[in-house]
Amino acid sequence: MTFTDPVDIYTNLKMNLKDVDENLSTKHFYGKVIGQTNENKRLIKSILHLSPLK
């Protein structure tokens, strides 16, 4: 997943998948940013917790 702007910790996310079959592409996936690492100056990696919903 790539973000064009920085994402704050504890931000809630609503996501859709692309390049998957129709059953998955129409479903929403939810998660929260729970941490970040700054391994180099140009790239910040966000750690996500995905929430299982039925």
NORHUGI-V394315 format. One record per residue. N is the residue number from 0. PSI is psi in whole degrees, -180 to 180 (999 if undefined). Layout:
n:psi
N:PSI
N:PSI
This chain:
n:psi
0:135
1:132
2:141
3:-19
4:158
5:146
6:126
7:150
8:144
9:14
10:132
11:141
12:142
13:121
14:153
15:147
16:147
17:163
18:38
19:173
20:166
21:-33
22:-39
23:-33
24:-20
25:-4
26:150
27:143
28:140
29:146
30:178
31:140
32:120
33:-1
34:169
35:150
36:148
37:80
38:-27
39:166
40:-21
41:-10
42:122
43:123
44:131
45:141
46:123
47:146
48:118
49:136
50:121
51:125
52:147
53:999
